[in-house]
Amino acid sequence: MDLPTLVTFFSGISFLFFGTACLTTPYMEREFIRYGYDQQRALTGYLQILGGLGLLAGYWAFPPLAAAAATGLSLMMMVGFGVRLKIRDSFWQSSPAFIYAAINLYLCLYYFGLISHQV
């Protein structure tokens, strides 16, 4: 399995999990209140699920869909990273958002053909 495939599946499955957790768990409800964005929790969860599905479906059927999903997820995670820093979480606490932003930026560039994977 090459790197883009591995990262696509990792990110896609992760966001299916994160989106579902965002919609269903009391922990995520408390976190969104802490972030000051409790009204955006459901939208965020649905967008995460759609992004995860877009990555997986795009991988198999329509790479431009994967490119769009990766772009959206990268932007969402960049905003999430900024929110975490704004509420004074440490870089360590904020690092998952940063890492997912970077992963999806890589996928965005890959699916748009701006970088290639070489063995």
C-alpha positions as CSV (number, residue, x, y, z in Angstrom):
1,M,0.0,0.0,0.0
2,D,1.5,3.4,-1.0
3,L,1.5,6.5,1.2
4,P,-1.4,8.3,-0.4
5,T,-3.6,5.3,-0.1
6,L,-2.6,4.7,3.5
7,V,-3.1,8.3,4.5
8,T,-6.4,8.5,2.6
9,F,-7.8,5.5,4.6
10,F,-6.4,6.7,7.9
11,S,-7.9,10.2,7.5
12,G,-11.2,9.0,6.0
13,I,-11.8,6.5,8.8
14,S,-10.6,8.9,11.4
15,F,-13.1,11.5,10.3
16,L,-16.0,9.1,10.2
17,F,-15.2,8.3,13.8
18,F,-14.6,11.9,14.9
19,G,-17.8,13.1,13.2
20,T,-19.8,10.4,14.8
21,A,-18.3,11.2,18.2
22,C,-18.9,14.9,17.7
23,L,-22.6,14.2,17.2
24,T,-23.1,11.6,19.9
25,T,-20.8,11.9,22.9
26,P,-21.2,14.0,25.9
27,Y,-17.4,14.6,25.9
28,M,-17.5,16.3,22.6
29,E,-20.5,18.3,23.6
30,R,-18.5,19.6,26.6
31,E,-15.5,20.3,24.4
32,F,-17.5,22.4,22.0
33,I,-18.9,24.4,24.9
34,R,-15.3,24.9,26.1
35,Y,-14.3,26.1,22.6
36,G,-17.2,28.5,22.6
37,Y,-18.7,26.9,19.5
38,D,-21.4,24.7,20.9
39,Q,-23.9,25.8,18.3
40,Q,-21.6,24.6,15.5
41,R,-21.1,21.1,17.0
42,A,-23.7,19.3,14.8
43,L,-22.5,21.1,11.6
44,T,-18.9,20.2,12.4
45,G,-19.8,16.5,13.0
46,Y,-21.8,16.2,9.7
47,L,-19.0,17.9,7.8
48,Q,-16.4,15.6,9.3
49,I,-18.5,12.6,8.3
50,L,-19.1,13.9,4.8
51,G,-15.3,14.7,4.5
52,G,-14.4,11.2,5.6
53,L,-16.9,9.6,3.1
54,G,-15.7,12.0,0.4
55,L,-12.1,10.8,0.9
56,L,-13.0,7.1,0.8
57,A,-15.5,7.4,-2.1
58,G,-13.2,9.7,-4.0
59,Y,-10.3,7.3,-3.7
60,W,-12.3,4.5,-5.3
61,A,-14.6,6.3,-7.7
62,F,-13.8,10.0,-8.4
63,P,-10.4,11.5,-7.3
64,P,-11.7,15.1,-7.6
65,L,-14.1,14.3,-4.8
66,A,-11.2,13.1,-2.6
67,A,-9.4,16.4,-3.5
68,A,-12.4,18.5,-2.5
69,A,-12.9,16.5,0.8
70,A,-9.2,16.7,1.7
71,T,-9.3,20.5,1.0
72,G,-12.3,20.9,3.3
73,L,-10.9,18.8,6.0
74,S,-7.6,20.6,5.9
75,L,-9.3,23.9,6.2
76,M,-11.5,22.7,9.0
77,M,-8.6,21.4,11.0
78,M,-6.6,24.6,10.4
79,V,-9.5,26.5,11.9
80,G,-9.7,23.9,14.7
81,F,-6.0,24.4,15.5
82,G,-6.5,28.2,15.6
83,V,-9.5,27.8,17.9
84,R,-7.5,25.6,20.3
85,L,-4.7,28.1,20.4
86,K,-7.1,31.0,20.9
87,I,-8.6,29.4,24.0
88,R,-5.0,28.9,25.2
89,D,-4.7,25.2,24.8
90,S,-1.0,24.2,24.6
91,F,0.6,23.3,21.3
92,W,0.6,19.7,22.5
93,Q,-3.1,19.8,23.2
94,S,-3.7,21.4,19.8
95,S,-1.4,19.2,17.9
96,P,-4.0,16.6,16.6
97,A,-5.7,19.4,14.7
98,F,-2.4,20.6,13.3
99,I,-1.4,17.0,12.3
100,Y,-4.8,16.3,10.6
101,A,-4.6,19.7,8.8
102,A,-1.1,18.7,7.5
103,I,-2.2,15.2,6.5
104,N,-5.2,16.5,4.6
105,L,-3.1,19.3,3.0
106,Y,-0.8,16.6,1.7
107,L,-3.9,14.7,0.3
108,C,-5.3,17.8,-1.2
109,L,-2.0,18.5,-3.1
110,Y,-1.7,14.9,-4.1
111,Y,-5.3,14.5,-5.5
112,F,-5.0,17.9,-7.3
113,G,-1.8,16.5,-8.9
114,L,0.4,19.2,-7.4
115,I,2.7,16.5,-5.9
116,S,3.3,12.9,-6.8
117,H,4.1,9.9,-4.9
118,Q,7.3,8.2,-5.9
119,V,8.4,4.8,-4.6
